Each structure stands twice: as C-alpha cells, then as structure tokens.
Amino acid sequence: MRKLVTFLLILLFATSAFGQSSVWFNGSFDDAKKKAENEGKLLLINFYSDG
C-alpha cells in the first residue's frame, strides 16, 4: 500500500511539472481570433463582472 501511495505522489508531481502554463493575450478580439486561427487553436474568452 505504501509503495502505491508513493508511486501516485511521484506521478502527480511529475505530471504537474510538465504541465503547460496559461498564456494570457492582451489585445483586441479580432487579433486574438486571427492568432488562434493561425495556430490552429481554440479561443477561450473569460468574462468577469463585479457588480
């Protein structure tokens, strides 16, 4: 049991070490669409409101 827990902890840390970090884009919506199309990626839009 102890070996299994140790293995799972090592696996958890190894996968988080190689994880991809978030990259924020500061620009217009049209520029973001063009960049996503050129790179063949999806576009995530985050809306936030306080009020």
Secondary structure, DSSP 8 states (H G I E B T S, - for coil): -HHHHHHHHHHHHHHHHT--------S-HHHHHHHHHHHT-----------
